[in-house]
Amino acid sequence: RKLAASWRPLEFWEVRGSGYWRLWRYDRGVCHDCGRAAHEPGQPLPVLRVRNMERRSKRQHKPAIGKKSHLQLQFENAIESPGGMGKVIKLLNNASDEDIATLNELKWTPLVGIIFRLGKNTTSKGNSSSDGRRLLSLIRLVHQRGLSLNSAAIFGDHLHRPLVVSAYYGFADAVKIMIELGALPDFGDGEGRTVWFAAMENPVASGKRHRLRDCDKQTVQILIDMGVVTPSLKVWRSCQKGTICYMNGDSSRGSPLLRAISTQNTSTISLLQRLGCHITDRDYLELHRRGKVGGRKKNVFKSRMWTSDNDWTFPPTYKVATAVLQSLGLPREI
């Protein structure tokens, strides 16, 4: 208000951190307060910074975290409703290419919810053949529509992957076809479990956890026959990431061998022992801290002396230490 009406503003813009600022620059005029010229020859022109009320800030539309697409919401509602499998198949057939691309960007898949729903029917004898056939047809349709088999979905409180959930419930044929269609076996879920870890678990009642079901053994055998697991750390490191599972790999629950010992799953312990698995350093420390197995006060290892039969119960650090001592000239017997 204190600027003379005769002043002629020259407007230009300057970018600031929070948006655009309008800069007013005056080339002549008189101040009402002092009566002097706004500037004198040879001096820099005064600049009056006025916040632009019509701020032209460029808003960057960032995708909201956890935002779901419309098709994803439709899938979730279909899975929870009666006749969910048929509704999911219908949605997949009617979905546009843009919707499929959006689901791949979100890295979400409807397979997880369907497998969990089918897994509720699993028993100590395995799964029904009809559920297995329906799951196989859905997997083929998902792959045909271009949905990634390495995507995941939140179910409950954790992130789950279709390959891991299929192995957990003993859908051996589904595990095989997903790997053949490009699913990576060494991709873990929210707890770090891979398909190898899940295949070693029994989802049935706690009283049956001490043994593997026939469908679980079939899943394990398929993974071995397809060559997607190895007991060699050197081989695992040399392979492309995600293509091969390390048999002694850890998850939030430890290695498969530690889990089998903790739940007294004797069939799994024998199987892993034959495949060349061994106790890891982390497993050994955890078992030493517990000092008991399955709630019973009992030493995990009956013998502290090394033999070829109990070699798998000695962690790698022990073997490194003995090798160092032998290299220093200590007799092997000692």
C-alpha positions in Angstrom: 0.0 0.0 0.0 3.0 2.3 0.5 4.1 2.1 -3.0 3.4 4.9 -5.4 0.8 4.2 -8.0 3.2 5.4 -10.7 5.6 2.5 -10.0 5.6 0.1 -12.8 6.1 -3.5 -11.6 8.1 -6.0 -13.7 6.9 -9.4 -12.7 8.9 -12.5 -12.9 9.0 -15.9 -11.2 11.6 -17.7 -9.1 11.3 -21.3 -7.9 11.6 -21.8 -4.1 11.6 -25.0 -2.1 7.9 -24.9 -1.2 6.6 -23.6 -4.5 6.8 -20.5 -6.6 7.4 -17.0 -5.4 6.5 -13.9 -7.3 9.2 -11.2 -7.4 8.3 -7.6 -8.0 10.9 -5.3 -9.3 10.4 -1.6 -9.7 12.3 0.7 -12.1 11.0 4.0 -10.9 8.8 5.6 -8.3 8.7 7.5 -5.0 8.2 6.1 -1.5 5.3 7.7 0.3 7.1 7.7 3.6 10.4 9.3 2.8 9.7 10.9 -0.5 12.9 9.7 -2.0 13.4 7.8 -5.2 13.2 4.1 -4.8 16.7 3.7 -6.1 19.5 5.9 -7.3 21.6 5.5 -10.4 24.4 2.9 -10.1 22.7 1.1 -7.2 20.9 -2.2 -7.5 17.2 -2.1 -7.9 15.3 -2.9 -4.7 13.3 -6.1 -4.9 10.1 -6.6 -2.9 9.3 -10.3 -2.4 5.6 -10.9 -2.3 4.2 -14.4 -1.6 2.1 -15.4 -4.5 -1.4 -16.0 -3.4 -2.0 -18.1 -6.5 0.8 -20.4 -5.8 1.7 -22.6 -8.7 3.2 -25.5 -6.8 3.5 -28.7 -8.8 1.9 -31.4 -6.8 3.5 -34.8 -7.2 0.8 -37.5 -7.0 2.6 -40.3 -5.1 0.8 -43.6 -4.7 -0.5 -44.1 -1.2 1.1 -46.9 0.8 -1.2 -49.8 1.0 -3.6 -48.5 -1.6 -5.6 -51.2 -3.3 -6.9 -51.3 -6.9 -10.5 -51.8 -7.6 -9.9 -55.2 -9.1 -7.9 -56.2 -6.0 -10.8 -55.3 -3.8 -13.1 -57.3 -6.0 -10.8 -60.3 -5.7 -10.7 -60.1 -1.9 -14.5 -59.9 -1.7 -14.8 -62.9 -4.1 -12.4 -65.0 -2.1 -14.3 -64.5 1.2 -17.7 -65.1 -0.4 -19.4 -68.5 -1.1 -18.2 -69.9 -4.4 -15.0 -67.9 -4.3 -13.1 -70.0 -6.7 -15.6 -69.5 -9.5 -15.9 -65.8 -8.9 -12.1 -65.4 -8.9 -11.9 -67.2 -12.3 -14.7 -65.0 -13.7 -12.8 -61.9 -12.6 -9.6 -63.1 -14.1 -11.3 -63.8 -17.5 -13.0 -60.4 -17.5 -10.1 -58.3 -16.3 -8.5 -55.9 -18.7 -4.8 -55.8 -19.5 -4.5 -52.5 -17.7 -5.9 -54.1 -14.5 -3.6 -57.0 -14.7 -0.6 -54.6 -15.2 -1.8 -52.7 -12.1 -1.8 -55.9 -10.0 1.7 -56.7 -11.2 2.8 -53.2 -10.2 1.3 -53.8 -6.7 2.9 -57.3 -6.7 -0.4 -58.8 -5.5 -1.9 -62.1 -6.4 -5.3 -63.7 -5.6 -3.7 -67.2 -5.4 -2.7 -66.7 -1.7 -6.2 -66.3 -0.5 -7.5 -69.2 -2.6 -4.8 -71.6 -1.4 -5.5 -70.7 2.2 -9.2 -71.3 1.7 -8.5 -74.7 0.1 -5.9 -75.5 2.9 -8.7 -75.3 5.5 -9.9 -78.7 4.2 -6.5 -80.4 4.6 -6.4 -83.4 6.9 -3.8 -85.8 8.3 -4.3 -87.8 5.1 -3.6 -84.9 2.8 -5.8 -82.9 0.4 -8.7 -83.9 -1.8 -8.0 -84.6 -5.5 -10.8 -82.1 -6.5 -9.2 -79.3 -4.6 -5.8 -80.1 -6.3 -7.3 -80.0 -9.8 -9.1 -76.8 -9.2 -6.0 -75.2 -7.9 -4.0 -76.3 -10.9 -6.5 -74.8 -13.3 -6.4 -71.5 -11.4 -2.6 -71.4 -11.5 -2.6 -72.0 -15.3 -5.2 -69.2 -15.8 -3.2 -66.8 -13.6 -0.1 -67.5 -15.7 -2.1 -67.2 -18.9 -3.4 -63.8 -18.0 0.1 -62.5 -17.2 0.0 -62.3 -13.4 3.3 -62.9 -11.8 3.6 -66.1 -9.7 6.2 -64.4 -7.5 3.8 -61.9 -6.2 2.4 -62.0 -2.7 -0.5 -61.0 -0.5 -1.1 -60.1 3.1 -3.1 -62.7 4.8 -3.6 -62.4 8.6 -0.5 -60.5 9.9 2.1 -61.7 7.5 3.1 -61.6 3.9 2.6 -64.9 2.1 3.6 -66.2 -1.3 1.6 -68.8 -3.3 4.5 -71.2 -3.7 5.2 -71.3 0.0 1.6 -71.7 1.0 1.1 -74.5 -1.5 4.1 -76.4 0.0 2.9 -75.8 3.5 -0.5 -77.4 2.8 1.0 -80.2 0.7 -0.2 -79.3 -2.7 2.7 -81.1 -4.4 1.4 -80.8 -8.0 0.8 -77.1 -7.5 4.3 -76.5 -6.3 5.7 -78.4 -9.3 3.7 -76.5 -11.9 4.4 -73.1 -10.3 8.1 -73.7 -10.4 7.9 -74.9 -14.0 6.0 -71.7 -14.9 8.6 -69.4 -13.4 8.0 -69.1 -9.6 11.3 -68.7 -7.8 11.7 -71.2 -5.0 14.1 -69.2 -2.9 11.7 -66.2 -2.4 10.7 -66.1 1.2 7.5 -64.9 2.9 7.2 -62.4 5.7 8.8 -64.8 8.1 11.6 -65.7 5.8 10.2 -69.2 5.0 11.0 -70.5 1.6 9.2 -73.4 -0.2 11.8 -75.8 1.3 11.1 -74.7 4.8 7.3 -74.8 4.3 7.4 -78.3 2.8 9.0 -79.6 6.1 6.0 -78.5 8.2 2.8 -80.3 9.0 -0.2 -77.9 9.2 -2.5 -80.5 10.9 -3.2 -80.7 14.6 -0.2 -80.4 17.0 -0.5 -84.1 18.0 0.5 -85.1 14.4 3.4 -82.7 14.0 6.0 -85.4 14.8 5.7 -86.9 11.3 5.3 -85.8 7.7 2.3 -86.7 5.7 2.5 -88.5 2.4 1.7 -85.3 0.5 4.4 -83.4 2.4 7.0 -86.1 1.5 5.9 -85.9 -2.1 6.4 -82.2 -2.1 9.9 -82.6 -0.6 10.7 -85.2 -3.2 9.5 -83.0 -6.1 11.8 -80.2 -4.9 14.7 -82.6 -4.8 14.0 -84.1 -8.2 13.6 -80.6 -9.8 17.1 -79.6 -8.4 15.9 -76.5 -6.6 17.5 -77.3 -3.2 21.1 -78.0 -2.3 23.0 -78.7 1.0 26.1 -77.0 -0.4 26.5 -73.3 0.6 29.1 -72.9 -2.2 26.6 -74.1 -4.8 23.8 -71.9 -3.5 26.0 -68.8 -3.6 27.1 -69.5 -7.2 23.5 -69.8 -8.5 21.3 -66.9 -9.6 19.4 -65.3 -6.8 16.1 -67.0 -6.0 16.6 -70.1 -8.2 17.8 -72.6 -5.6 17.1 -73.0 -1.9 19.8 -73.7 0.7 18.8 -76.6 2.9 20.3 -75.1 6.0 18.9 -71.6 5.3 17.5 -69.6 8.2 14.1 -68.0 8.7 12.7 -66.2 11.8 12.1 -69.7 13.3 15.6 -71.0 12.5 16.6 -73.6 10.0 14.3 -76.5 9.0 16.4 -78.9 11.1 16.1 -76.7 14.2 12.3 -76.5 13.7 12.1 -80.3 13.3 14.1 -80.9 16.5 12.0 -78.3 18.4 8.7 -80.0 17.4 10.2 -83.6 17.7 9.4 -84.2 14.0 11.5 -87.4 13.8 10.7 -88.2 10.2 11.9 -84.7 9.1 15.1 -85.1 11.1 15.9 -88.4 9.5 15.1 -87.0 6.0 17.3 -83.9 6.4 20.1 -86.0 7.9 20.1 -88.3 4.8 20.1 -85.2 2.5 23.2 -83.9 4.1 21.8 -81.1 6.3 23.5 -80.2 9.6 23.1 -78.0 12.6 24.0 -74.4 12.0 25.9 -72.2 14.4 22.7 -70.3 15.2 20.8 -73.6 15.8 23.5 -74.9 18.1 23.4 -71.8 20.2 19.6 -71.8 20.4 19.5 -75.5 21.4 22.2 -74.9 24.0 20.2 -72.0 25.4 17.1 -74.1 25.7 18.6 -77.2 27.0 15.4 -79.1 26.3 13.4 -80.4 23.4 9.6 -80.2 23.1 9.2 -79.0 26.7 11.0 -82.1 28.1 14.1 -81.6 30.2 16.5 -83.6 28.1 19.8 -83.1 26.5 19.5 -82.5 22.7 22.7 -84.4 22.0 23.3 -87.7 23.8 27.1 -87.8 23.0 29.6 -85.0 23.1 32.2 -87.0 21.2 32.3 -86.7 17.5 31.6 -89.7 15.3 30.7 -90.1 11.7 27.1 -90.8 12.7 26.6 -87.6 14.7 28.6 -85.3 12.5 25.4 -83.5 11.5 25.0 -82.4 15.2 28.2 -80.4 15.2 28.0 -76.8 13.8 30.4 -75.5 11.1 32.4 -73.4 13.6 33.4 -76.6 15.5 34.6 -78.1 12.2 36.6 -75.0 11.4 38.2 -75.0 14.8 39.3 -78.7 14.5 40.7 -78.0 11.0 42.7 -75.1 12.4 44.1 -77.2 15.2 45.0 -80.0 12.9 46.8 -77.6 10.6 48.9 -76.6 13.6 50.1 -80.2 14.1 47.7 -81.4 16.7 47.1 -85.1 16.3 43.7 -86.0 14.9 43.0 -88.4 17.8 43.3 -85.6 20.3 
